[in-house]
Amino acid sequence: MKKFSIRLSNKKKRGARDLVQLQREQLAAIGATLQQTRQASGVLLEDVANKTMIRASLLASIESADLENLPEPIYVRGIIKRYGDALDIDGEALAIQFFTHRSVEDKSQSWRDNPAAQLRPLHLYALYLLVMVAAVSGLSHVLRQTAPDAATLPPLNPLEQSGGEEETTGSPPTQGDVITSLEQDSTGQERPIEVEILLTSQSWMRVMVDGQMEFEGMLQQGDARTWAADESVVLRAGNAGGVVVTYNGEQATPLGDPGTVAEVTFPPEQANQAFLAPGTRLTQIP
């Protein structure tokens, strides 16, 4: 048992070192991009510090990938975004390329390794279990009470609002009515462009429908969305390989390679050759 514990501890340490090495490599590439852009523009590090209200020493640590002198990874991502925006490049596209997951050592630590757990009597654990059950039951009760209010929130797909307020008399809408509303415009005619996405892994997304911003934020694995448009739908993803797209019912295709930033316009012949940050890719789906 002692030898097994030693091997498990060594495995955790190797996992933590691999994570730090990955973050260091990612930060080195991002920092080099920021430094080259800043120097090419003739901007001093102190000027960026005054504009972003971030200490010049932290900005220098970003450029040199000095993780020891930087805060937690989630805050490092915020610094990268503000630094990139100050140089008039897509800071968000750079920031999402920095890995922020916590060390596997923190997640896999057993409760048996906690000295406090070994010192507490058994009846205290029973009391703790009862408290947890009561808390879960209370939360479930609150969620059931607030569920009707959540149902009144506006739908995520703004296309359902384009037809105006409908009469409340008659039977409630069926599932077929809801699906049709995604494919039709306010006049009841089918819209020529329909784009469906399915997330196979987490990714940041930005969606433009007929030139209007419809969605921007993080989507998780298993999330699915549908947008319909008259002229175009533009998708921009931070992890293009984790976004599977179906255009007008055709075969589903990944938006790009895993870990890359990609922007795609539907229909493809109207692809927007907009400026992307260094390291991103522009792909098209036939």
Secondary structure, DSSP 8 states (H G I E B T S, - for coil): -HHHHHHHHHHHHHHHHHHHHHHHHHHHHHHHHHHHHHHHTT--HHHHHHHHT--HHHHHHHHHT-GGGS--HHHHHHHHHHHHHHTTS-HHHHHTTS-----HHHHH--GGG-HHHHHS-HHHHHHHHHHHHHHHHHHHHHHHHHHHHHHTS--SSGGGGTT------SS---HHHHHHHHHB-TTS-B-SEEEEEEESS-EEEEEEETTEEEEEEEE-TT-EEEEEESS-EEEEESSGGGEEEEETT---EESSSTT--EEEEESGGG-------TT-B-----
